[in-house]
Amino acid sequence: MEFDHVLKELKSKQYHPIYFLHGQESYFIDEIAHYIEKNVLTESERAFNQTILYGKDVDHLAILDTARRYPMMSSRQVVLLKEAQDMKTLSELLSYIEKPMESTILVICHKHKRYNFNSKFGKALKKNALVFESKPLYDNQVPGWISIYLK
C-alpha cells in the first residue's frame, strides 16, 4: 500500500487493528506513526488509551498485556511499538497477530530494513495487518512527492 493511500484511509477514520510499517526509509514510517499518535484519539482519551513502547526496552509479554486490555472511556486504544527492529522476541506476538482485539490499534514500526515475511509470523502479518513498506524515493520521484507534500 502506498503512503498517501494509508494517510487517506487514516484521515477518513478507516482504521485497521494492526499496522506493520517497515522498510529502509524511516521518514514515511515516522509520519504514519505520528499521524496515528496525534489524530486517532482525542487529547483526553490519550491519557488512558495510548501507550508508546520501544523495542529495546520491552518484551513481548508487556506488549501482549497492553494490546489485550480494554480501553477506558473510549471505543479504542492505540499501542505504538517503535524501534521494533531492536526487539528480539517480536515473533512471539504471533498469537495476537492471528487474533487481534478490535478495540486496539497496534502500530509496529520496524525501521531501516525490509522485513522478511517468510516466517509464520510474517505470513500472519500479511494476512491480518495493513503492511506498509517504506521505500526510498528515486531521484525522479522527488519533485512529484514535494508537490504533493506541500499541498
C-alpha positions in Angstrom: 0.0 0.0 0.0 1.3 3.5 -0.8 2.0 6.2 1.7 -0.7 8.6 0.5 -3.3 5.8 0.4 -2.6 4.9 4.1 -2.9 8.5 5.2 -6.1 8.9 3.2 -7.6 6.0 5.0 -6.5 7.3 8.4 -7.9 10.8 7.6 -11.2 9.2 6.7 -11.1 7.3 10.0 -10.9 3.8 8.4 -8.6 2.1 10.9 -7.1 -1.4 10.8 -6.4 -3.4 14.0 -2.7 -3.8 13.2 -0.3 -1.6 11.2 3.1 -3.1 10.3 5.3 -0.3 9.0 8.7 -1.5 7.7 11.4 -0.5 5.2 14.5 1.4 4.6 13.0 4.9 4.6 12.2 5.8 8.2 10.6 9.2 7.3 7.3 7.6 6.0 7.1 5.2 8.9 7.5 8.1 11.3 4.9 10.2 9.5 2.2 7.4 9.6 3.0 6.6 13.3 2.9 10.3 14.2 -0.4 10.8 12.4 -1.9 7.9 14.3 -0.4 9.1 17.6 -1.8 12.6 17.2 -5.2 12.0 15.5 -6.8 8.7 16.2 -7.7 9.5 19.9 -8.8 12.9 21.3 -6.4 14.5 23.7 -8.5 13.5 26.7 -8.6 9.8 25.5 -4.9 9.6 25.0 -4.1 9.7 28.8 -5.5 6.3 29.4 -5.7 4.7 26.0 -2.4 5.4 24.2 0.8 3.6 25.0 4.1 4.1 23.3 6.7 1.3 23.7 10.2 0.9 22.4 11.5 -2.4 21.1 14.8 -2.3 23.0 13.0 -1.6 26.3 10.1 -4.0 26.2 9.4 -7.7 25.8 6.5 -9.4 24.0 4.6 -10.1 27.2 4.3 -6.4 28.0 3.1 -5.7 24.5 0.5 -8.5 24.7 -0.8 -7.3 28.1 -1.1 -3.8 26.8 -2.7 -4.7 23.5 -5.2 -7.1 25.1 -6.6 -4.7 27.7 -9.8 -2.8 27.1 -9.9 0.9 26.5 -11.1 3.2 29.3 -14.0 5.6 28.4 -13.2 5.3 24.7 -14.1 2.9 21.9 -10.4 2.1 21.1 -6.9 2.3 22.4 -3.6 2.9 20.5 -0.4 0.9 21.2 2.6 2.1 19.3 5.7 -0.1 19.2 8.6 2.0 18.0 12.0 0.7 17.0 10.6 -2.9 16.7 13.8 -4.0 14.8 15.6 -3.8 18.2 13.2 -6.3 19.8 14.4 -9.9 20.0 11.0 -11.5 20.7 8.9 -9.8 18.1 7.7 -13.1 16.6 6.3 -14.0 20.0 3.4 -11.6 19.1 2.1 -14.3 16.7 -0.9 -15.2 18.9 -2.0 -11.6 19.0 -1.4 -11.0 15.2 -3.6 -14.0 14.5 -6.4 -12.8 16.7 -6.2 -9.0 17.3 -8.6 -7.1 19.5 -11.0 -4.9 17.6 -10.7 -2.2 20.2 -6.9 -1.9 19.9 -4.9 -0.3 17.1 -1.4 -1.8 17.3 1.2 0.0 15.3 4.6 -1.8 14.8 7.4 0.4 13.4 10.2 -1.8 12.0 12.8 0.7 10.5 15.9 0.7 8.4 15.4 -2.6 6.5 12.8 -4.6 4.7 11.1 -7.3 6.9 11.3 -10.9 5.7 7.8 -12.3 5.6 8.7 -16.0 5.0 8.2 -16.9 8.7 4.9 -17.9 10.2 4.8 -14.5 12.0 5.4 -12.7 8.6 2.6 -14.7 6.9 0.2 -13.8 9.7 1.1 -10.2 9.4 0.4 -10.2 5.7 -2.9 -11.8 6.4 -4.1 -9.8 9.3 -2.4 -6.4 9.2 -2.0 -3.4 7.0 1.5 -3.8 5.8 3.3 -0.7 4.6 6.8 -0.9 3.1 8.6 2.4 3.2 10.9 2.6 0.2 13.4 5.3 -0.5 12.3 7.7 -3.3 14.2 7.6 -6.6 15.5 11.0 -7.9 12.8 11.2 -10.5 10.1 10.8 -7.8 11.2 13.6 -5.6 9.7 16.6 -7.4 6.2 14.9 -7.6 6.4 14.0 -3.9 7.4 17.5 -2.9 4.4 19.0 -4.8 2.0 16.5 -3.0 3.6 17.2 0.3 3.3 21.0 0.0 -0.5 20.8 -0.8 
